[in-house]
């Protein structure tokens, strides 16, 4: 009798083991599908198990509950947005949930990108549209993230956060909203540059320094020229001269042009530094570290003028007569 019972126990245990192995195996080992699952903060293990079963990611919610309870992982699962596959085993899914291996995407913001260019790149990498990001970039809510350190003029600034989306490479959870994503960029900027800009010792406000840095970023291709171009802009401000920065015209145009026309220089825009004295209302791009460093430590110079050369550099002059002469010489050399 004992032998019969022993055999029955072995058979039952073997059956349970086989069943357990089945529950642990992937639902569809050949699947290449990724299923998005949101685990909200405060979800119970039971709720998580139901979400996984409803999405075809595990065989049994009941077994998931029992298994995680026995393994002690039922309280270790983390909130977030996950991209899981039916080809994943239950152990692999549990490992993702307990390690917080949330779905992410990576974006690199180049130095000198405008808000519109950042929005376009984000639209390519997320489920949001460019206009979703631009709507947030125009909102008062997002500009409040800049706080009192960078008070944004109410008008006529196009995007209050222009200049403050710090150029870098970011890894971002896929379930982040446009506000959360732009907020990350702003947070990175303020962490790195807020204090230095506020303690600059320059006669300009922190916001004006970012505006000036954005112009340096767009004007100078060569790193070594950025402090010099910053110095020229400071000189022109001190002399109450029109800044006449071509990049501010480009920012005002609906579409950028390789070569500006004389008619563009008469464009009716508050950003047109050919018509309006001083700095434009706000930044015209998001400057990188070198441009920001340049406006904090500009090179002392007597130069007041410059023009771009074909090699990406610039030719600098002290007087308008010298500037005209060198520009004419440059044009004659390049017309042959």
Helices and strands as residue ranges (DSSP letters): H 2-24, E 35-39, H 45-54, H 61-71, E 80-84, H 90-99, E 104-108, H 115-125, H 130-138, H 140-143, G 144-146, G 148-150, E 169-173, H 178-198, H 206-219, G 223-225, H 226-238, H 246-252, G 264-266, H 289-296, E 305-308, E 314-317, H 320-335
